[in-house]
Amino acid sequence: QVQLVESGGGLVQAGGSLTLSCAASGSFFSINAMGWYRQAPGNQRELVARITSDGSTNYADSVKGRFTISRDNAKNTMYLQMNSLKPEDTAVYYCKADVRGSWYRAVLTPYWGQGTQVTVSS
């Protein structure tokens, strides 16, 4: 089983910064792509940023130039540096990881964290 634990959320004023972390633990062979998603009240969960195991990244248009996703493969940890935050960034942020459970089965299983609240005040 794999556990993902997010941290770093909180309340910040518009224009401020926060850094989210997502740490993976448990028994697995490797982690493929990881990503940050967010869900605001009344909205669907949406992709914020995604990073592959070799470091390739992609971002939602709404956060390009403001957010930076990164990962430390040795620590099985992913980060999201959020700058120039806006009230519309307010949401619960979830991390997701596509995990390969064993070396002999090339099957990826998605896991989700429990979410961390980010609130940006105007």
Buried (B, 14 or more C-beta within 10 A) or exposed (E): EBEBBBEBBEEBEEEBEBBBBBBBEEEBEBBBBBBBBBBBEEEEBEBBBBBBBEEEEEBBEEBEEBBBBBBEEEEBBBBBBBBEBBEEBBBBBBBBBBBBBEEEEEEBEEBEBEBBEBBBEE
